Amino acid sequence: MKSRDPSDRRAVSRRLKAETTSLQVRTAGLQAELAATLERSRDLVWAAHRRRCGDGVEAVVVAGASDAGVQDVISDKISRGLLPTERPLKLWVGRGNGRACDGCGLRIGPTHMEHEFDFPNGRTVRFHDDCTAVWRRALVSQAEDERRPSAGGEDTIAAD
């Protein structure tokens, strides 16, 4: 068996520590770069949505707004129970009056149509045209996912 000189072990230890520190610094730099890229992506998605829905003020800041855009924000709100999934009792459509869209959080200005849904539990939600379409697609997708047989095959019938 080859025995190592203590000075060799110290040199290896110093080299490994230096490499580890270098990697930690590089990782921190990459994380900062990624965060800046994600923030820029989020800004671009919201800018595109604002162009479609008006230049309103972000009346409600969506916590953790997804970089993938409004569709992910609305889907997330549905999955967390923040947006209804049942059929509304009534639907009203008219010009926006400055209230926040329950989907994206932006103001629905008077130059845009507001879809107002009244639900059996007394709740009312408001959406832009685009956000209404996204909400409806998300509900359809969710219903399809619930009807789809599971991968484990619990919904299959075994042959006798």
N, C-alpha and C positions, 0 to 999 in steps of 0.2 A: 504494500500500500504506500502510496506516495503521500508524504506529509507536506503540508503547505507552510511556508514561512509566514509568521504573523504579519509581516510587512506586506506580503502579497495579498493576504485577506483584507487588510485595511485598504489597499489600493483598489481591489475589486469592490469593496463596500462603497468607497468614495465615488467610483465610476458609476455604480448602480444608482447611488443617491443622486448624482448629477443628471443621469439619464431620466430618472423618475421626475425630478424637478422640471427638466426640460419638457417632458411629456405633459406634466400638469399645466405648465404655462401654455403650451400649444393647445391643449384641450380647452382651457379657459378662453383662449382667443377664438377658437372655432365655435364655442358655445355663444360667445358674444356676436360673432358674425351670423350665426344661425338665427339668433333672436332678432337681430336687425333685419334680416331677410324676411322672417316671418311677420314682423311688424309692418314692413313695407308692403308685403303681400296683402295683409289685412287692410291696410290703407287703400290699396288699389281696388280691392273687392268692394269696400264700402263706398269709394268714390264712384264706381260703376253703378252701384245701387242708388246712390244719391242722384246721379244723372237721370235714372229712370223714374225715381220717386220724388224728385225735387231737391232743392238745396236747403231743406229744413235743418233745424238744429237737432242734434242727437239728444232728444228729450230724455230717453232712457238709455243709459250706457249698459250694453249687454255684457255682463260679467263673463270673461273668458270667450269673447266672441271668436268664432271659429275663423281660421284663415281660409277655409274652403268657402266661406260666404254665408249668405242668408239661409240657404237650404239647410246647412248644418246647424245654424242657430235655431231655426224653427224646429227641426227634427229633435234637437237636444231639449228644447222647451217641452215638446210633446212627451218625450220619454221621461222627463222629470215631473210631469204632471202640471206644468205651468201653463200649458195651452190645452183646451178641451179636445176630447176625441169623440164625444157624442154628437148627434145631429142637433142643429140649432132649431129653436121653435120659429124664429123669425129672422129674416135677412133684410136689412135696409141698406140701400146704396145711394150715395149722394156725394156732394162736394165735401172735401175734408175741411175741418174747422180748427186745425192746429193741434189736435190731440195726438199722442204718441201711438204709433203702430205697435200692436202687441206682438207682432212677428219680429220686425227688425229693430224697433225702438226709435226710428226716425219720426219726425213730425209729419203728419199727413196734411199738407197745405191745401189751400182753396183751389189750386190749379190741378189737384189730383182727386180721383174718386176714392171714397172711403167705403169699405164694406163693413157693416156693423152687424154682428151676429148676437142674437139673444138666445140664451140657453135655459133649459128647464129649471136649473138651480138658481136662476136669477142673475147669473153672470153675463156680462156683455164684453165681447172682444171686438177690436177694430183692426183692420188690415188695409194696406195699400192693395191695388189690383194685383201686382206681382206677388206680394206676400200671401194673398188669398190663394192664388194658384199653387204656390209652393206648399202652403199648409194643406190644401186638398190632396196634392200629390203625396205628401208625407203620410197622410192618413190612409190613402189607398195602399201605399207601400207597406205600412205597418199592418194593415188588415191582411194583405197577401202573405206577409211573413208569418202571421199567426195561423193562417190556414195551411201553410206549407208543412208537409210531414217532416218530422224531425229526422236528423241524420242517423239517429240510433235505431230507427225503424219501429218505434213503438206503435205507429199508426198502421202498420201492415198486419194482415191477417195470416196466421200460420196455417199451412195446409195440414189436414189430418192424415 
